[in-house]
Amino acid sequence: MFTALSLSAVGGIAALVHIQGWSESAGLHGILGATAVCLALIQVLGSFLRPAPDHPKRPIFNFLHHSGGYAAQLFACQYKVQYSALQLAKVKKKDHF
């Protein structure tokens, strides 16, 4: 868990350092990326609050934990699709032939 938390935080910070802060022109790409990183961090932090297996609130935790994980994966996939589309658009603008 510590590794996931550390790598997520370092990745988010590295992205912001690379672009020199939050860019308003990032649009949907930036929002999806930031949301995916935040959800991943919440997942790791939430694992420290996990109740015991026989605790009455464990089903609620399981639902929230699984839903948050699936949402993070969904945002990460959409972020990757958006990134690929941006890269493809840059390549098509160049005249290679």
Order of alpha helices (4+ residues) and beta strands (2+ residues): alpha-alpha-alpha
